[in-house]
């Protein structure tokens, strides 16, 4: 297996766990406001974490930024982005 494939596989696994945690945290933040249901919250959080994490992993170095900024972006942006997507869904369903 190539190194890039292994990086994608490991990052996808980590972002899946982060997405599950964000889905749980979203349930704690917005207790009675689940317009897409519990499963929908978890699914949206997982998908958005994976997509944002993969984009950060490959786009930040391509823009010429350092490995440190890549790691900071990968660890901070996907959870915040997933919460933002879940908030937008709740705001749009009002």
matplotlib code that plots the C-alpha trace (Angstrom):
import matplotlib.pyplot as plt

x = [0.0, 1.2, 1.8, -0.8, -3.5, -2.5, -2.7, -6.2, -7.3, -5.9, -7.3, -10.7, -10.8, -9.8, -12.3, -15.0, -14.4, -14.3, -17.5, -19.2, -18.1, -19.3, -22.7, -22.9, -21.9, -24.4, -27.1, -26.0, -25.9, -29.3, -31.3, -34.8, -33.9, -33.0, -34.7, -32.8, -32.9, -30.2, -28.9, -28.9, -26.8, -24.2, -24.1, -23.7, -21.0, -19.1, -19.3, -18.4, -15.4, -14.1, -14.4, -12.9, -10.1, -9.1, -9.2, -7.0, -4.6, -4.0, -4.8, -2.8, 0.5, -0.2, -0.7, 2.8, 2.1, 4.1, 3.4, 2.6, -0.1, -1.4, -1.8, -3.3, -5.8, -6.6, -7.2, -9.3, -11.2, -13.2, -14.9, -15.7, -16.8, -19.1, -20.7, -21.1, -22.8, -25.2, -26.0, -26.7, -29.1, -30.9, -31.1, -32.4, -35.1, -36.7]
y = [0.0, 3.5, 6.0, 8.4, 5.7, 4.8, 8.5, 8.8, 5.7, 6.7, 10.3, 9.0, 6.8, 9.6, 12.0, 9.4, 9.3, 13.1, 13.3, 10.9, 13.1, 16.2, 14.6, 13.8, 17.3, 18.8, 16.8, 18.3, 21.9, 21.7, 19.3, 19.7, 21.0, 18.0, 18.7, 15.8, 13.4, 11.8, 9.7, 12.7, 14.7, 12.0, 11.4, 15.1, 15.5, 12.5, 13.4, 17.0, 16.1, 13.7, 16.1, 19.1, 17.0, 15.6, 19.0, 20.4, 17.5, 18.0, 21.6, 23.4, 21.9, 22.5, 26.2, 26.2, 26.3, 24.3, 20.9, 22.6, 24.7, 21.6, 19.7, 22.7, 23.0, 19.3, 19.2, 22.4, 23.0, 19.8, 19.9, 23.6, 23.1, 20.2, 22.2, 25.1, 22.8, 21.4, 24.9, 26.0, 23.0, 24.0, 27.6, 26.7, 24.4, 27.2]
z = [0.0, -0.7, 2.1, 0.8, 0.9, 4.5, 5.4, 4.0, 5.7, 9.1, 8.8, 7.8, 10.9, 13.2, 11.6, 12.0, 15.7, 15.9, 13.9, 16.4, 19.3, 17.5, 16.9, 20.6, 21.6, 19.2, 20.9, 24.2, 22.8, 21.0, 23.1, 21.7, 18.2, 16.0, 12.6, 10.9, 13.9, 15.9, 13.1, 10.8, 13.3, 13.5, 9.8, 8.9, 11.6, 10.4, 6.7, 7.3, 9.5, 7.0, 4.1, 5.9, 7.4, 4.0, 2.4, 5.2, 5.0, 1.3, 0.5, 3.3, 2.2, -1.4, -0.5, 0.9, 4.6, 7.1, 8.6, 11.9, 10.4, 8.6, 11.9, 13.6, 10.8, 10.8, 14.6, 14.9, 11.7, 11.2, 14.6, 14.3, 10.7, 11.6, 14.4, 11.9, 9.4, 12.1, 13.2, 9.6, 9.2, 12.4, 11.3, 7.8, 9.2, 11.4]

ax = plt.figure().add_subplot(projection="3d")
ax.plot(x, y, z, "-o")
ax.set_aspect("equal")
plt.show()
